[in-house]
Amino acid sequence: MGGNISKEIENARVNEATELDATGKGIGNLPPSIGSLESLHRLNLSRNKLKELPPQIGGLRSLVSLNLFNNKLAELPQEFTNLAALEELNLSVNKLTTLPRGFGSFNHLFFLDLSYNDLGELTPQIGLISTLRELHLSFNNLEELPAELSR
């Protein structure tokens, strides 16, 4: 299982696909070629076994929806913050302990789900996301929220 993701990515690239749904395919590693999907608007990688994301994920500059629900992600690459077009981001049910520097750079993000992770603190930059309308943080190790969220 999970061996065909490279083939799916290549097909999506050749066909200039705007959506890729790889839900529940047992994917343990995402190949760097994911960054070649410049036309991609929606990417669903939920219910897989991803422990990390390649830095090339930051090349998906047209991406507006990213679903990484129920994986095993412990951290995100710094390049993740290059996904400036994101409107919906689901990172729930992972193992995240921290977020990359610059996480507040999402100028279009209105939905963010970080619930069921191991976050001990949130970067104050989350409060800089002025478009954010829905933020889910339950079941983390948070003792306090940044004052910037009370805007």
N, C-alpha and C positions, 0 to 999 in steps of 0.2 A: 504494500500500500504506500501511497505517497510518491512513488517513482514516476508517475505520469505528469507531475506538476510542471516539469521543464517543457514537456510536449504541449501542455495547455498554454503555457506562457508564450511559447513560440507561435502557436496558432493564433492567440490573441494579438500578438505583435503584427503578424502578417496580415490579419484581417482588420487591423486598427480597431479592435474591440473597445467598447466603452465600459463593459462590465465583465467581471470574472468572478464566478462563484465556485470556490473550492472548499465548501463546507464539509466537514467530517470525512476528509480523505486520508487521515492518518499522516499528514505531512509533518515531518520532524525538522526539516531544513528547507528554507526558501532560497532558491538559487539567485545569485546576483543579477541574472537576466531579468528579474522582476522590474528592475529600474528602466528597462527598455520600453515599457508599456506607456508611452507618452500620451496616448489617447484615452487611457483608462479613467473613468469617473467613479466607478463603484467597484470595491474589492471586498469580497467576503472570504475570510480565512478562519471563520469560527469553527470551534470543535475540532481542532487539530492538536498537534503535539509540539508546536513551535516553542523553542527555548530562547531563541534570539532572532533578530531580523537583520538582514544584511544592510550595510550603510546605503546601498543602492536604492533602498526603499524611498529615500529622499528625492529620487528622480521622478517620482510620480506627481508631478506638479499640477496636473489636471484633476487629481483625485478629490472628490467631494464627500465620499462616504467610505469609511474604512471600518470593517468589523473584525476584531481580533478576539472576540468573546471566547472564553474557555480554551485557553492554550496554557503554556507553561512559561510565559515570558517573565524574566526576572528584571530585565532592563530594556531600555529602548536606545537605539543608536542616536548620537547627536544629530545626525542628518534627518531624523524624524521630524525635526522642527522646520524642515524645508517644505513640508506639505501645507503650504499657506492657503490653498483653496479649500481645505477640509471644512465641511459643515457639520458632519456627524462622525463621531469617533467613539467606538465601543471597545474598551480595554478591560471590561469586567471579567472576573474569574480567571485571573492570572496570578503571578507571584511578584508583581512589581513592588519594589521597596523604595524607589525614588523615580523622579521624572527628569528628563534631560534639561540642562540649562537652556533657556530660551523657549520653554514650553508655552509661554504666553503670547507667542508670535502668530497665533492662529486668528486672523482678522475676520474670518467668516464663520467660525465654529459656533453653533447654537446648541448642540447636544454633545455632552461628554459624560461617559459612564466609566468610572474608575472603581466601582464597587467590587467587593470580594477580592482585594489584593492585600499586600502587606505594607502599604504606605504608612510610614511613621510621621511624615510631615508633607505639606504641600508647598511648592514654591509660591512665593507671593505673586509671581508673574501670572498665575492663573487669574488673578483679579484684574489683569489688564485685558482680558478677552471681553471686550465690550458687547459683543454679539451673543455671548453665552446666555441661554435661556433655561437650560436644563442641565444640572450637574448632580450626578449620583456618586456618593462617597461612602455609602454604608459598608459595614464589615471590613474596615481597615484598622490600622493601629493608630489612628489620629487622635491626639489629645486636644488639639486646638486647630482652628482654621485661621489662615492669614487674614489680617484686618482688611486687606485689599478686596476681599470677597464681599464685604458689607456695603459696597458702593450703592 
